[in-house]
């Protein structure tokens, strides 16, 4: 699962599932390197969480 898919699904439903949270942890692990596109979707996801749009 990519950060783009996670963001799009979470935006539709308004929340993150446990599977999505696990995928985010794996994708953002210290030994991994995100692409520019993944950083954009991570930023969008975090913004939506902080704004309360996604729980």
BADO-244442 format. One record per residue: x, y, z of N, C-alpha, C in turn; residue in one letter. Coordinates in steps of 0.1 Angstrom, whole numbers, plus 5000, padded with zeros to 4 digits. Layout:
BEGIN
{{X Y Z} {X Y Z} {X Y Z} "A"}
...
This chain:
BEGIN
{{5009 4988 5000} {5000 5000 5000} {5009 5012 5000} "X"}
{{5006 5022 4991} {5014 5034 4991} {5008 5045 4999} "X"}
{{5015 5055 5002} {5010 5067 5009} {4999 5074 5001} "X"}
{{5000 5074 4988} {4989 5080 4980} {4976 5072 4982} "X"}
{{4976 5059 4982} {4964 5051 4983} {4959 5052 4998} "X"}
{{4968 5052 5007} {4964 5054 5021} {4957 5067 5023} "X"}
{{4963 5078 5018} {4956 5091 5019} {4943 5092 5012} "X"}
{{4942 5087 5000} {4929 5087 4993} {4919 5079 5000} "X"}
{{4922 5067 5005} {4912 5059 5012} {4908 5066 5025} "X"}
{{4917 5071 5032} {4914 5078 5045} {4906 5090 5043} "X"}
{{4909 5097 5032} {4901 5109 5029} {4886 5105 5026} "X"}
{{4884 5094 5020} {4871 5090 5016} {4863 5086 5029} "X"}
{{4870 5078 5038} {4863 5073 5050} {4864 5082 5062} "X"}
{{4874 5090 5062} {4875 5099 5074} {4883 5094 5085} "X"}
{{4889 5082 5083} {4897 5076 5094} {4908 5066 5088} "X"}
{{4918 5063 5096} {4928 5054 5093} {4925 5040 5099} "X"}
{{4926 5030 5092} {4924 5016 5097} {4937 5012 5104} "X"}
{{4937 5001 5112} {4949 4996 5117} {4959 4992 5107} "X"}
{{4954 4986 5096} {4962 4982 5085} {4969 4994 5078} "X"}
{{4962 5005 5077} {4968 5017 5071} {4979 5022 5081} "X"}
{{4976 5022 5094} {4986 5027 5104} {4999 5019 5103} "X"}
{{4997 5006 5102} {5009 4997 5101} {5017 4999 5088} "X"}
{{5009 5001 5077} {5016 5004 5064} {5024 5017 5065} "X"}
{{5018 5027 5071} {5025 5040 5073} {5038 5038 5081} "X"}
{{5037 5031 5092} {5049 5028 5100} {5060 5021 5092} "X"}
{{5056 5012 5084} {5066 5004 5076} {5071 5013 5065} "X"}
{{5063 5022 5059} {5068 5030 5048} {5077 5041 5053} "X"}
{{5074 5046 5066} {5082 5057 5071} {5093 5052 5081} "X"}
{{5096 5039 5081} {5107 5034 5090} {5120 5041 5087} "X"}
{{5128 5043 5097} {5141 5051 5095} {5150 5046 5084} "X"}
{{5149 5033 5081} {5158 5027 5071} {5153 5029 5056} "X"}
{{5140 5034 5055} {5134 5035 5042} {5136 5050 5037} "X"}
{{5136 5051 5024} {5137 5064 5018} {5124 5067 5009} "X"}
{{5117 5078 5012} {5105 5081 5005} {5109 5089 4992} "X"}
{{5100 5087 4982} {5102 5095 4970} {5095 5109 4972} "X"}
{{5097 5118 4963} {5091 5131 4964} {5076 5130 4965} "X"}
{{5070 5122 4957} {5056 5120 4956} {5051 5115 4970} "X"}
{{5058 5105 4976} {5054 5100 4988} {5055 5110 4999} "X"}
{{5065 5119 4999} {5065 5130 5009} {5054 5139 5007} "X"}
{{5049 5142 4995} {5038 5150 4993} {5025 5144 4999} "X"}
{{5023 5131 4997} {5011 5125 5003} {5012 5123 5018} "X"}
{{5024 5122 5023} {5026 5121 5038} {5023 5135 5044} "X"}
{{5027 5145 5037} {5024 5159 5042} {5009 5161 5041} "X"}
{{5002 5157 5031} {4988 5159 5029} {4980 5151 5040} "X"}
{{4985 5139 5043} {4979 5130 5053} {4981 5136 5067} "X"}
{{4993 5141 5070} {4995 5147 5083} {4987 5160 5085} "X"}
{{4986 5167 5074} {4978 5179 5075} {4963 5176 5077} "X"}
{{4958 5166 5071} {4944 5162 5073} {4941 5157 5087} "X"}
{{4951 5150 5092} {4950 5144 5106} {4950 5156 5116} "X"}
{{4959 5165 5114} {4960 5177 5123} {4948 5186 5122} "X"}
{{4942 5186 5111} {4930 5194 5109} {4917 5187 5114} "X"}
{{4918 5175 5117} {4907 5167 5122} {4898 5161 5111} "X"}
{{4903 5162 5099} {4895 5156 5087} {4897 5141 5087} "X"}
{{4908 5136 5092} {4910 5122 5093} {4913 5118 5107} "X"}
{{4907 5108 5112} {4909 5104 5126} {4916 5090 5127} "X"}
